Amino acid sequence: MSHDGETVLVVRGKQGFVGDRRTALTPRQLTRTGERLSFVYLERCTVHRDANAITAEDADGTTHIPSATIGTLLLGPGTRITHQAMSVLGETGAAVCWVGEQGVRYYAGGRALTRSSALAEAQAVQWANVRSRLAVARAMYRLRFPDEDPAGLTRQELLGREGSRVKDCYRAQSARTGVPWRGRRYTPGDFTSGDPVNQAVTAAAQCMYGIAHAVVASLGCSPALGFVHSGHELSFVLDIADLYKTEIGIPLAFDIAAESEEDVGPRTRRALRDRINETSLLDRCVNDIKRLLLPEAASAGTTNDDLDVVTLHSDGGHTVAAGRNYGGGTVDHDVYGDVELSW
């Protein structure tokens, strides 16, 4: 399916889904974040549910998409989506974005694919301490610019160096592609006010924000607790998306602007989707978040997203088994300990 040159569906596969009434998926059965498609874009169709697949119906017919393979579903102009479709997308942890022809904005997301709170707790601990928060910010800078050592830099120095490196990147890409660069220009709500290369930079950035949000949410992290950005509900999302700005987003935007000034937004989305799949960026993004928040566990390969264990806080920073009654000096099994946590 396509309209006006824009890719509408990037996955096809009706076999095995029509009439196949499957039970609800559990987190252990879901496709891991790093193995999913980066995003699927739909427009001018009705999105519904058939078992554990979503369907996209338009004048050309109906296409089935396994919902557990989607990282982010982008709903473009003319789309309608049913409650049942949103239900299965939420069950499988897919992020859902309503987007326009002139930009991308994130509105909603599914639940985490992990039952473990290890990353969320590590993020909160790292964020709550001023020193560890700065240490993570330095680690993020090191991921972006591995040829520099940010040890000992203050926050202001980090911001200054980051700004200089991004400006250098814009100039280098302009020289490489021959596309003139007159500075970053973007007016919120007015995508077309910028020149073609600025439009491409905006489209690439907004797509990356949606993808980063999908990964952050799927790992159970808080989108709001940022280490570089602050004060916004998506601060950590912005942190993660920026890790790949100078490596992927900006160079790709200049490539698109150099090819043609027509249909910059759709062409940027398609090119970014292909680049993300070619570079296995989702898998890399997952690993980068784990290394930033749980560096020792990530190095040892002991981060386990499949753990489904509930414990209780005790004294001295220790935890004890849940599902037991600790009253009266004896330990008895609590009736609630046998309840399946699957809401």
Buried (B, 14 or more C-beta within 10 A) or exposed (E): BEBEEBBBBBEEEBEEBEEEEEEEBEBEEBBBBBBBBBBBBBBBBBBBBBBBBBBBBBEEEBBBBBBBBBBBBBBBEEBEBBEEBBEBBBBBBBBBBBBEBBBBEBEBBBBBBBBBBBBBEBBBEBBEEEEBBBBBBBBBBBBBBEEEEBEEBEEEEBBEBBEEBBEEBBEBBBEEBEBEBEEEEBEEEEBEEBBBBBBBBBBBBBBBBBBBBBBBBBBBBBBBBBBBBBEEEBBBBBBBBBBBBBBBBBBBBBBBBBBEBEBBBBBBBBBBBEBBBEBEBBBBBBBBBBBBBBBEBBEEEEBEBEEEEEEEEEEEEEEEEEBBEEEEEEEEEBEEEEEEEEE
